[in-house]
C-alpha cells in the first residue's frame, strides 16, 4: 500500500515538474516542408582553397536561414502519432523535403535539428 502511494506521488511530481522527462530528448523526424527564409547569416574567417591552382584566399559565405515543418517518426521511419507536427523549426542546415533528421528537445524546449540521419 505504501509502495503504491509512493509510486503515485513520484509519477505526479514527475508529470507536473519534469514533463520533459516523460518524452525522449532526441527523436527522429522527417522533413515534411522546407522553406528558405529571407534572413541570412555569415560564416566568417574561412580559407577557400582552389584545388586546380593550389592557391587559397580568405573569404566568407552568406547563407539563408531555413524553416522546416517536421513529422516525428520511430526508428523505422514510420510516423509517431503520439507527437504533433513540429512547425517553424529554424536551422542553418539545408535539408530537402523527405530527409530524415535527428531533433533535440532539451528539457522540453523548442525543437532543434541536430543533423541529417540515415534510418
Backbone as a printed PyTorch tensor [residue, N CA C, xyz], in Angstrom:
tensor([[[  0.8220,  -1.1880,   0.0000],
         [  0.0000,   0.0000,   0.0000],
         [  0.8690,   1.2570,   0.0000]],

        [[  1.8270,   1.2980,   0.9120],
         [  2.7380,   2.4420,   0.9870],
         [  3.5420,   2.5630,  -0.3090]],

        [[  3.9760,   1.4260,  -0.8320],
         [  4.7450,   1.4260,  -2.0810],
         [  3.9210,   2.0060,  -3.2320]],

        [[  2.6640,   1.6310,  -3.3380],
         [  1.7930,   2.1640,  -4.4000],
         [  1.5910,   3.6640,  -4.2470]],

        [[  1.4470,   4.1240,  -3.0040],
         [  1.2730,   5.5470,  -2.7510],
         [  2.5350,   6.3170,  -3.1650]],

        [[  3.6910,   5.7590,  -2.8320],
         [  4.9590,   6.4110,  -3.1870],
         [  5.1110,   6.5090,  -4.7120]],

        [[  4.7540,   5.4380,  -5.4180],
         [  4.8290,   5.4600,  -6.8810],
         [  3.8820,   6.5060,  -7.4620]],

        [[  2.6870,   6.5770,  -6.9360],
         [  1.7000,   7.5570,  -7.4180],
         [  2.2010,   8.9750,  -7.1900]],

        [[  2.7780,   9.2340,  -6.0400],
         [  3.3180,  10.5670,  -5.7380],
         [  4.4910,  10.8780,  -6.6680]],

        [[  5.3800,   9.9100,  -6.8700],
         [  6.5310,  10.1270,  -7.7540],
         [  6.0720,  10.4210,  -9.1780]],

        [[  5.1120,   9.6500,  -9.6920],
         [  4.5850,   9.8960, -11.0450],
         [  3.9730,  11.2820, -11.1570]],

        [[  3.2450,  11.6940, -10.1330],
         [  2.5930,  13.0130, -10.1510],
         [  3.6370,  14.1370, -10.1740]],

        [[  4.6520,  14.0100,  -9.3490],
         [  5.7090,  15.0350,  -9.3070],
         [  6.4340,  15.1110, -10.6420]],

        [[  6.7810,  13.9610, -11.2030],
         [  7.4730,  13.9470, -12.5000],
         [  6.5960,  14.5780, -13.5770]],

        [[  5.3120,  14.2230, -13.6050],
         [  4.4000,  14.7610, -14.6210],
         [  4.2290,  16.2640, -14.4900]],

        [[  4.2010,  16.7810, -13.2580],
         [  3.9660,  18.2060, -13.0530],
         [  5.2300,  19.0510, -13.1990]],

        [[  6.3320,  18.5850, -12.6460],
         [  7.5330,  19.4130, -12.5960],
         [  8.5940,  19.0650, -13.6290]],

        [[  8.5270,  17.8570, -14.1820],
         [  9.5140,  17.4220, -15.1560],
         [  8.8260,  16.7310, -16.3390]],

        [[  7.8810,  17.4040, -17.0060],
         [  7.1620,  16.7390, -18.0990],
         [  8.0840,  16.2960, -19.2270]],

        [[  9.2070,  16.9950, -19.4070],
         [ 10.1540,  16.6270, -20.4540],
         [ 10.8180,  15.2770, -20.1830]],

        [[ 10.7850,  14.8120, -18.9360],
         [ 11.4030,  13.5400, -18.6050],
         [ 10.5890,  12.3550, -19.1250]],

        [[  9.3400,  12.5880, -19.4840],
         [  8.4940,  11.5100, -19.9880],
         [  8.6930,  11.2810, -21.4820]],

        [[  9.2470,  12.2570, -22.1780],
         [  9.4920,  12.1490, -23.6190],
         [ 10.9920,  12.0470, -23.8630]],

        [[ 11.3860,  11.4140, -24.9670],
         [ 12.8220,  11.3390, -25.2610],
         [ 13.3940,  12.7230, -25.5780]],

        [[ 14.6540,  12.9310, -25.2500],
         [ 15.3000,  14.2210, -25.5090],
         [ 15.6480,  14.3850, -26.9800]],

        [[ 15.8560,  13.2640, -27.6790],
         [ 16.1870,  13.2890, -29.1020],
         [ 15.2520,  12.3260, -29.8270]],

        [[ 14.6800,  12.7890, -30.9210],
         [ 13.7960,  11.9480, -31.7330],
         [ 14.2280,  12.0560, -33.1910]],

        [[ 13.7510,  11.1190, -33.9970],
         [ 13.9200,  11.2050, -35.4340],
         [ 12.6860,  11.8860, -36.0190]],

        [[ 12.8820,  12.5850, -37.1210],
         [ 11.7650,  13.2290, -37.8050],
         [ 12.0530,  13.2540, -39.2930]],

        [[ 11.0030,  13.4110, -40.0500],
         [ 11.1550,  13.5950, -41.4830],
         [ 10.7480,  15.0250, -41.8090]],

        [[ 11.4370,  15.6250, -42.7490],
         [ 11.1220,  16.9860, -43.1700],
         [  9.9070,  16.9130, -44.0840]],

        [[  8.7980,  17.4770, -43.6470],
         [  7.6010,  17.4470, -44.4760],
         [  7.4510,  18.7360, -45.2820]],

        [[  8.0880,  19.8190, -44.8280],
         [  8.0430,  21.0840, -45.5710],
         [  9.3260,  21.8520, -45.2880]],

        [[  9.9220,  22.4090, -46.3330],
         [ 11.1570,  23.1850, -46.1980],
         [ 10.9780,  24.5290, -46.8960]],

        [[ 11.3330,  25.6070, -46.1970],
         [ 11.2030,  26.9500, -46.7460],
         [ 12.4780,  27.7340, -46.4720]],

        [[ 13.0240,  28.3590, -47.5130],
         [ 14.1840,  29.2270, -47.3200],
         [ 13.6750,  30.5960, -46.8900]],

        [[ 14.2370,  31.1300, -45.8190],
         [ 13.8290,  32.4340, -45.3020],
         [ 14.6710,  33.5460, -45.9290]],

        [[ 14.1980,  34.7620, -45.8310],
         [ 14.9430,  35.9040, -46.3530],
         [ 16.0890,  36.3100, -45.4440]],

        [[ 16.0230,  35.9130, -44.1870],
         [ 17.0450,  36.2500, -43.2110],
         [ 18.3260,  35.4580, -43.4900]],

        [[ 19.4790,  36.1210, -43.4090],
         [ 20.7530,  35.4690, -43.7140],
         [ 21.6860,  35.4690, -42.4980]],

        [[ 22.7450,  34.6840, -42.6200],
         [ 23.8080,  34.6550, -41.6220],
         [ 25.1290,  34.5350, -42.3620]],

        [[ 26.2220,  34.8850, -41.7120],
         [ 27.5510,  34.8260, -42.3220],
         [ 28.4190,  33.7840, -41.6280]],

        [[ 29.1680,  33.0420, -42.4220],
         [ 30.2360,  32.1790, -41.9280],
         [ 31.5260,  32.9210, -42.2460]],

        [[ 32.2020,  33.3980, -41.2130],
         [ 33.3640,  34.2590, -41.4070],
         [ 34.6640,  33.5200, -41.1490]],

        [[ 35.7610,  34.1820, -41.5020],
         [ 37.1200,  33.6820, -41.2670],
         [ 37.3570,  32.3260, -41.9300]],

        [[ 36.8880,  32.1820, -43.1520],
         [ 37.0930,  30.9470, -43.9120],
         [ 38.3140,  31.0880, -44.8060]],

        [[ 38.9460,  29.9780, -45.0920],
         [ 40.0310,  29.9340, -46.0660],
         [ 39.5240,  29.0740, -47.2120]],

        [[ 39.4620,  29.6500, -48.4110],
         [ 38.9610,  28.9770, -49.5960],
         [ 40.1610,  28.4850, -50.4030]],

        [[ 40.1630,  27.1820, -50.7340],
         [ 41.2640,  26.5950, -51.4870],
         [ 40.8150,  26.3050, -52.9120]],

        [[ 41.6800,  26.6420, -53.8770],
         [ 41.4320,  26.3140, -55.2750],
         [ 42.2210,  25.0410, -55.5790]],

        [[ 41.5110,  23.9410, -55.7860],
         [ 42.1820,  22.6500, -55.9990],
         [ 42.9730,  22.6140, -57.3040]],

        [[ 42.5530,  23.3760, -58.3050],
         [ 43.2410,  23.3560, -59.6000],
         [ 44.5680,  24.0940, -59.5580]],

        [[ 44.6080,  25.2560, -58.9200],
         [ 45.8330,  26.0550, -58.9060],
         [ 46.6490,  25.8700, -57.6340]],

        [[ 46.0210,  25.3300, -56.5860],
         [ 46.7240,  25.1720, -55.3140],
         [ 46.7520,  26.4420, -54.4860]],

        [[ 46.1490,  27.5010, -54.9820],
         [ 46.1400,  28.7590, -54.2330],
         [ 44.9890,  28.7640, -53.2230]],

        [[ 45.0500,  29.7040, -52.3080],
         [ 43.9780,  29.8680, -51.3330],
         [ 43.8220,  31.3390, -51.0100]],

        [[ 42.6600,  31.6870, -50.4830],
         [ 42.3960,  33.0630, -50.0870],
         [ 41.3610,  33.0670, -48.9730]],

        [[ 41.3660,  34.1740, -48.2130],
         [ 40.3970,  34.3160, -47.1300],
         [ 39.0730,  34.7640, -47.7130]],

        [[ 37.9750,  34.3740, -47.0440],
         [ 36.6590,  34.7750, -47.5190],
         [ 35.5910,  34.4830, -46.4890]],

        [[ 34.3530,  34.7070, -46.8840],
         [ 33.2130,  34.3780, -46.0320],
         [ 32.0520,  33.9360, -46.9130]],

        [[ 31.0790,  33.3040, -46.3080],
         [ 29.8910,  32.8450, -47.0180],
         [ 28.6710,  33.4680, -46.3580]],

        [[ 27.7730,  33.9780, -47.1620],
         [ 26.4860,  34.4570, -46.6780],
         [ 25.4380,  33.4510, -47.1360]],

        [[ 24.6860,  32.9150, -46.1830],
         [ 23.6830,  31.8920, -46.4930],
         [ 22.3590,  32.2410, -45.8160]],

        [[ 21.3050,  31.5680, -46.2480],
         [ 19.9660,  31.8280, -45.7160],
         [ 19.6110,  30.8630, -44.5870]],

        [[ 18.8430,  31.3700, -43.6260],
         [ 18.2060,  30.5130, -42.6370],
         [ 17.0980,  29.7470, -43.3480]],

        [[ 16.7640,  28.5790, -42.8150],
         [ 15.6850,  27.7670, -43.3610],
         [ 14.6910,  27.4430, -42.2530]],

        [[ 13.4380,  27.2560, -42.6560],
         [ 12.3960,  26.8950, -41.6910],
         [ 11.7350,  25.6070, -42.1510]],

        [[ 11.5190,  24.7050, -41.2030],
         [ 11.0180,  23.3750, -41.5330],
         [  9.7760,  23.0280, -40.7220]],

        [[  8.9360,  22.2100, -41.3160],
         [  7.8840,  21.5170, -40.5960],
         [  8.3140,  20.0610, -40.5490]],

        [[  8.3360,  19.5050, -39.3450],
         [  8.8430,  18.1560, -39.1450],
         [  7.7450,  17.2260, -38.6530]],

        [[  7.8370,  15.9660, -39.0550],
         [  6.9440,  14.9180, -38.5790],
         [  7.7920,  13.8980, -37.8420]],

        [[  7.5250,  13.6980, -36.5540],
         [  8.2950,  12.7600, -35.7440],
         [  8.0100,  11.3390, -36.2130]],

        [[  9.0750,  10.5440, -36.3300],
         [  8.9690,   9.1460, -36.7750],
         [  9.6670,   8.2450, -35.7660]],

        [[  9.3650,   6.9490, -35.8430],
         [ 10.0460,   5.9810, -34.9880],
         [ 11.3570,   5.5610, -35.6530]],

        [[ 12.0430,   4.6190, -35.0650],
         [ 13.3680,   4.2310, -35.5810],
         [ 13.3200,   3.5640, -36.9480]],

        [[ 12.1120,   3.1650, -37.4010],
         [ 11.9550,   2.5490, -38.7110],
         [ 11.4070,   3.5220, -39.7490]],

        [[ 11.1720,   4.7710, -39.3490],
         [ 10.7000,   5.7810, -40.2830],
         [  9.1890,   5.8910, -40.3820]],

        [[  8.4620,   5.1810, -39.5180],
         [  7.0020,   5.2710, -39.5130],
         [  6.5630,   6.4220, -38.6120]],

        [[  5.5420,   7.1550, -39.0290],
         [  5.0730,   8.3210, -38.2750],
         [  4.6940,   7.9260, -36.8510]],

        [[  5.1600,   8.7260, -35.8890],
         [  4.8320,   8.5320, -34.4780],
         [  3.6900,   9.4800, -34.1410]],

        [[  2.4940,   8.9530, -34.0770],
         [  1.3080,   9.7920, -33.8920],
         [  1.1600,  10.3410, -32.4810]],

        [[  2.0390,   9.9390, -31.5550],
         [  1.9680,  10.4880, -30.2010],
         [  2.5660,  11.8990, -30.1460]],

        [[  3.2080,  12.3390, -31.2400],
         [  3.7510,  13.6940, -31.3430],
         [  2.9790,  14.4680, -32.4020]],

        [[  2.6680,  15.7220, -32.1410],
         [  2.0500,  16.5450, -33.1820],
         [  3.1190,  16.9680, -34.1840]],

        [[  2.7230,  17.4890, -35.3580],
         [  3.7270,  18.0400, -36.2850],
         [  4.4900,  19.1750, -35.5940]],

        [[  5.7390,  19.3460, -35.9620],
         [  6.5930,  20.3870, -35.3670],
         [  6.8320,  21.4790, -36.4100]],

        [[  6.0100,  22.5320, -36.4200],
         [  6.1800,  23.6010, -37.4090],
         [  7.1760,  24.6630, -36.9260]],

        [[  7.7100,  25.4220, -37.8600],
         [  8.5420,  26.5750, -37.5200],
         [  9.8880,  26.2580, -36.9150]],

        [[ 10.4770,  25.1130, -37.2510],
         [ 11.8010,  24.7600, -36.7320],
         [ 12.8490,  25.3960, -37.6410]],

        [[ 13.5920,  26.3560, -37.0970],
         [ 14.5890,  27.0820, -37.8840],
         [ 15.9520,  26.4140, -37.7640]],

        [[ 16.6990,  26.4570, -38.8740],
         [ 18.0310,  25.8450, -38.8890],
         [ 18.8880,  26.5010, -39.9590]],

        [[ 20.1900,  26.4990, -39.7250],
         [ 21.1280,  26.9390, -40.7510],
         [ 21.3630,  25.8270, -41.7650]],

        [[ 21.0800,  24.5900, -41.3640],
         [ 21.2650,  23.4460, -42.2500],
         [ 20.2530,  23.4500, -43.3860]],

        [[ 20.6490,  22.8420, -44.4980],
         [ 19.7810,  22.7620, -45.6740],
         [ 19.3590,  21.3140, -45.8660]],

        [[ 18.0580,  21.0520, -45.6950],
         [ 17.5140,  19.7100, -45.8180],
         [ 16.3390,  19.7460, -46.7860]],

        [[ 16.2310,  18.7230, -47.6100],
         [ 15.1370,  18.6380, -48.5660],
         [ 13.9440,  17.9480, -47.9230]],

        [[ 12.7580,  18.2150, -48.4610],
         [ 11.5620,  17.5120, -48.0010],
         [ 11.7760,  16.0170, -48.1830]],

        [[ 11.4280,  15.2430, -47.1570],
         [ 11.6220,  13.7970, -47.1870],
         [ 12.8670,  13.3390, -46.4560]],

        [[ 13.7880,  14.2570, -46.1460],
         [ 15.0130,  13.8870, -45.4360],
         [ 14.6930,  13.5090, -43.9880]],

        [[ 15.4750,  12.5800, -43.4260],
         [ 15.3540,  12.2200, -42.0180],
         [ 16.3760,  13.0150, -41.2230]],

        [[ 15.9440,  13.5870, -40.1090],
         [ 16.8280,  14.3810, -39.2530],
         [ 16.6770,  13.9410, -37.8040]],

        [[ 17.7190,  14.1770, -37.0240],
         [ 17.6570,  13.9820, -35.5750],
         [ 17.2870,  15.3300, -34.9710]],

        [[ 16.3320,  15.3150, -34.0460],
         [ 15.8110,  16.5450, -33.4570],
         [ 15.9450,  16.4690, -31.9400]],

        [[ 16.5630,  17.4790, -31.3470],
         [ 16.7190,  17.5400, -29.8910],
         [ 15.6660,  18.4720, -29.3090]],

        [[ 15.1560,  18.0660, -28.1510],
         [ 14.2130,  18.9080, -27.4170],
         [ 14.6660,  18.9230, -25.9600]],

        [[ 15.8040,  19.5560, -25.7330],
         [ 16.4060,  19.5690, -24.4070],
         [ 15.4640,  20.2120, -23.3950]],

        [[ 15.2190,  19.5110, -22.3180],
         [ 14.3590,  19.9780, -21.2360],
         [ 12.9530,  20.3290, -21.7100]],

        [[ 12.5330,  19.7330, -22.8210],
         [ 11.2010,  20.0020, -23.3380],
         [ 11.0900,  21.3190, -24.0870]],

        [[ 12.2240,  21.9720, -24.3490],
         [ 12.2140,  23.2560, -25.0460],
         [ 11.8900,  23.0780, -26.5250]],

        [[ 11.9690,  24.1630, -27.2500],
         [ 11.7040,  24.1520, -28.6820],
         [ 12.6290,  23.1730, -29.3880]],

        [[ 12.1260,  22.4850, -30.4140],
         [ 12.9600,  21.5180, -31.1260],
         [ 14.0780,  22.1880, -31.9160]],

        [[ 15.2160,  21.5080, -31.9900],
         [ 16.3640,  21.9710, -32.7590],
         [ 16.8960,  20.8040, -33.5630]],

        [[ 17.1410,  21.0280, -34.8470],
         [ 17.6680,  19.9670, -35.7000],
         [ 19.1590,  19.7890, -35.4190]],

        [[ 19.5500,  18.5630, -35.1030],
         [ 20.9630,  18.2510, -34.8650],
         [ 21.6600,  18.0140, -36.1920]],

        [[ 21.0160,  17.2650, -37.0740],
         [ 21.5970,  16.9840, -38.3840],
         [ 20.8380,  15.8760, -39.0740]],

        [[ 21.2200,  15.6340, -40.3300],
         [ 20.5590,  14.5990, -41.1250],
         [ 21.0570,  13.2210, -40.6900]],

        [[ 20.1400,  12.2470, -40.7060],
         [ 20.4710,  10.8800, -40.3400],
         [ 19.9540,   9.9250, -41.4020]],

        [[ 20.4790,   8.7210, -41.3650],
         [ 20.0040,   7.6710, -42.2640],
         [ 19.3890,   6.5750, -41.4110]],

        [[ 18.1300,   6.2590, -41.6820],
         [ 17.4490,   5.2060, -40.9040],
         [ 17.5990,   3.8740, -41.5930]]])
